[in-house]
Amino acid sequence: MWTPDELGAAECLGTLLDGTSAELCRAELLNPTIDMSGDGVADSGRFFADDLVYVGTDETGDGFADTVTEIAPDGKFDVWELAEDAASGAVQWRLGKTGLIA
């Protein structure tokens, strides 16, 4: 069952741009309900905004989403990942995979 409190501070996820600082947008997993890693521990949560679904996954165990997948009604998806900028050392969101769910 989905509860609206799976991801906190997730409203900013719809405005991610390549290079957005992690300080400006970092969704907290308040009530994760999905096990994306397959280890038996819920590490991901969902957030719905308009007609989009966001799935935030905590890959480091700190309670915050490190990877965010945005899924549109037509099946298009974008996967955003936190990465350290080589030049500045700042942690930023980077667009990784994109595609279409068939």
N, C-alpha and C positions, 0 to 999 in steps of 0.2 A: 504494500500500500504506500502510495506517495504521500508525504506530508510536506507542507510548504516550508518547513524549517530544515530541510536536508542541507541546503547551502545558505550561509549567511553572507551578507554584503556582496551578493552575486549580481546586483543590478548593473554593475559596470561591465559585465562580460559582453554585453551587446555592443560595446563601444571599443573593443580591443582593436588596436592597430599594431602593426609590426613595430616593435621597439617601445611599446607602452611599459612604463616602469611597474615593477611588481608592487612598489609602495602605493601606487595609485589604484591598483585593482588586485586584490588577493582574496578569493572567496574561501570562507572557513567551512569545513565540513562539520555541521552541527549534529546531524543525525544521519550518517551514511547508511545506505540500505543496499548497496550493490557491491559485489565482490568482483572487481575487474581483473585482479591479479590471479585469481583462482586458488588463493591460499587459505580460504575459509574465513577471512576477516573482511568485513565490509569496509571498503576504502574509497567509495565513490557515492556521490549524491546527485540528484537531479534538480533543475530549476527551470520553470517554464516562464517565458516572456513572449507575449503576443502569440505568434504561431511557431515560435522556435523552442527547441528543447536544448538545454545545456547539461552536459554530464561533466562534473568536476571530479578528478581523481587525485588522491593524495598518494604520491609514489615514495615520499620520503618519511612518512609517519609523523609529520609535525602538526597534523590536523588541518592543513590548508591545501587547496587544490594546486597541484603543480602542472597538471595537464587539463585542458578544457576542450571538450568536443561540442561544437555547435551543429545542430541538425535541423535542417529546414523541412517544411512539409513536402517538398518535391524530392526529398532524398539526398539533396546536396549536403555535404558536411565539410567542416573545417576543424582541424585539430591544432590548438594553440598550446605551446609548451614554454615553460620558464627556462631561460638560458642565460648564462653569464656572458655579457659583452666582453670580447677579448681585449678591446682597447681600454675601456673604462672600468671594467670589473663590476659594473652595475647589473643587477638581475632584471631582465626584461622579458616580456611576452614575445614569442616569435611564432609566426605561422608555419606549421609543419606540413602535415599531410592535408590534402583536399581531395574530394572525390564525390562519388555518387553511390548511394546504397541502392542496389538493384532489387 
